[in-house]
């Protein structure tokens, strides 16, 4: 292989790695935004808990759902039943069941979107006085 061909192969590999790395970052941002929208009850989802021994669905819920999977022993599901009414479901996870969370309608998120929220109740009021 000539030096020119080796150089072109190296350049092509570097460009490919940069493109792949850029796509990964965009995918991570989109994934984060979808999760945020779902946790804010803006994404219609289906959660199914399946018995792995019988292959039967044991529990299913469809709606605007936030799912907490941080505890491997339980699945926590919060459903927005109607505006301002929420229901919480806890499913005990064992070695004989699994769950699937499916976004049914997809999410219209912006890969560049971010949000800063100030909670008024956490801001301590203060008074500025002038001492002469």
C-alpha positions in Angstrom: 0.0 0.0 0.0 1.3 3.4 -0.9 1.7 6.2 1.7 -1.2 8.0 0.0 -3.6 5.1 0.3 -2.6 4.5 4.0 -3.2 8.2 4.7 -6.6 8.1 3.0 -7.6 5.0 4.9 -6.6 6.7 8.2 -8.5 9.9 7.3 -11.6 7.9 6.4 -11.5 6.0 9.7 -11.1 9.2 11.7 -14.0 10.9 9.9 -16.2 7.7 10.5 -15.4 7.7 14.2 -16.3 11.4 14.5 -19.6 10.9 12.7 -20.4 7.9 15.0 -19.5 9.8 18.1 -21.7 12.8 17.0 -24.7 10.5 16.4 -24.3 8.9 19.8 -24.4 12.2 21.6 -27.5 13.2 19.6 -29.2 9.9 20.4 -28.4 10.4 24.1 -29.9 13.9 24.1 -33.0 12.7 22.3 -33.4 9.7 24.7 -33.1 12.0 27.7 -35.7 14.4 26.3 -38.1 11.5 25.6 -37.7 10.3 29.1 -38.3 13.8 30.5 -41.5 14.1 28.4 -42.7 10.7 29.5 -42.0 11.5 33.2 -44.1 14.7 32.7 -47.0 12.5 31.4 -46.7 13.8 27.8 -46.1 10.4 26.2 -48.6 7.6 25.8 -47.0 4.3 26.9 -48.0 0.7 27.4 -46.4 -1.2 30.3 -46.8 -5.0 30.3 -45.5 -7.4 33.0 -45.0 -10.8 31.6 -44.7 -14.1 33.4 -41.6 -15.8 31.9 -42.7 -19.3 32.9 -46.2 -19.1 31.3 -45.4 -16.4 28.7 -48.7 -14.7 29.8 -49.2 -11.0 30.4 -50.0 -10.6 34.1 -50.4 -6.8 34.2 -50.9 -4.2 31.6 -51.5 -0.4 31.8 -51.8 2.0 28.9 -51.8 5.8 29.2 -49.7 8.8 30.2 -47.2 6.9 32.4 -44.1 7.6 34.3 -42.0 4.5 35.1 -39.4 4.2 37.8 -37.0 1.3 37.3 -34.3 2.3 39.8 -35.2 -0.6 42.2 -34.6 -4.0 40.6 -37.0 -5.6 43.1 -40.1 -3.5 42.1 -41.5 -1.6 39.2 -43.1 1.7 40.1 -45.7 3.1 37.7 -47.5 6.4 38.1 -50.4 7.0 35.7 -52.1 10.3 35.0 -55.7 9.2 35.0 -57.1 12.6 34.2 -55.7 16.1 34.8 -54.7 16.3 38.4 -55.6 12.7 39.3 -52.7 10.3 39.6 -52.5 6.6 40.4 -49.5 4.7 41.6 -48.9 0.9 40.9 -46.1 -1.1 42.4 -45.2 -4.5 40.8 -43.0 -6.9 42.7 -40.3 -8.1 40.3 -39.1 -11.7 40.7 -37.0 -14.1 38.6 -40.2 -15.3 36.9 -41.4 -12.0 35.5 -40.2 -9.2 33.2 -41.6 -5.9 31.9 -41.8 -4.1 28.7 -42.3 -0.3 28.4 -43.5 0.8 24.9 -44.0 4.3 23.7 -47.2 4.0 21.6 -47.5 7.3 19.8 -43.8 8.4 19.9 -42.6 11.7 21.3 -42.2 15.0 19.5 -39.0 16.2 21.2 -36.2 18.5 20.1 -32.7 17.2 20.4 -31.5 20.7 21.3 -34.2 21.4 23.9 -33.4 22.0 27.5 -35.3 23.6 30.3 -34.4 25.5 33.5 -37.2 25.5 36.2 -37.2 27.7 39.3 -39.6 26.5 41.9 -41.0 29.6 43.6 -41.4 27.8 47.0 -37.7 27.1 47.1 -36.7 30.8 46.7 -36.2 32.5 50.0 -37.5 36.1 50.0 -35.2 38.8 51.3 -35.4 42.5 51.9 -32.7 45.0 50.9 -32.4 47.9 53.3 -30.2 51.0 53.1 -28.6 52.1 56.3 -27.4 55.8 56.2 
